[in-house]
Amino acid sequence: MTEPVGSQRADLEKAVRSCGGLWDTERGRRALRDAGHDPQDKYTRQILRGLVGEGLLVKVENRPVAYRLTQPG
């Protein structure tokens, strides 16, 4: 059973802030697995888009979709 998106979101945000660099669905899923979650692509993409909406990430590629950290850690 997967955890609520909220806890996954917090853990993914923490990973993005601490690691920086480019982020895509696969990297997000790896970070969530490392944090003890059982992530699904759909929710990982949803979290990444939410972080874009908050201004933490900016979309830098469309296909494949990739994001970059906009704020220093």
Order of alpha helices (4+ residues) and beta strands (2+ residues): alpha-beta-alpha-alpha-beta-beta
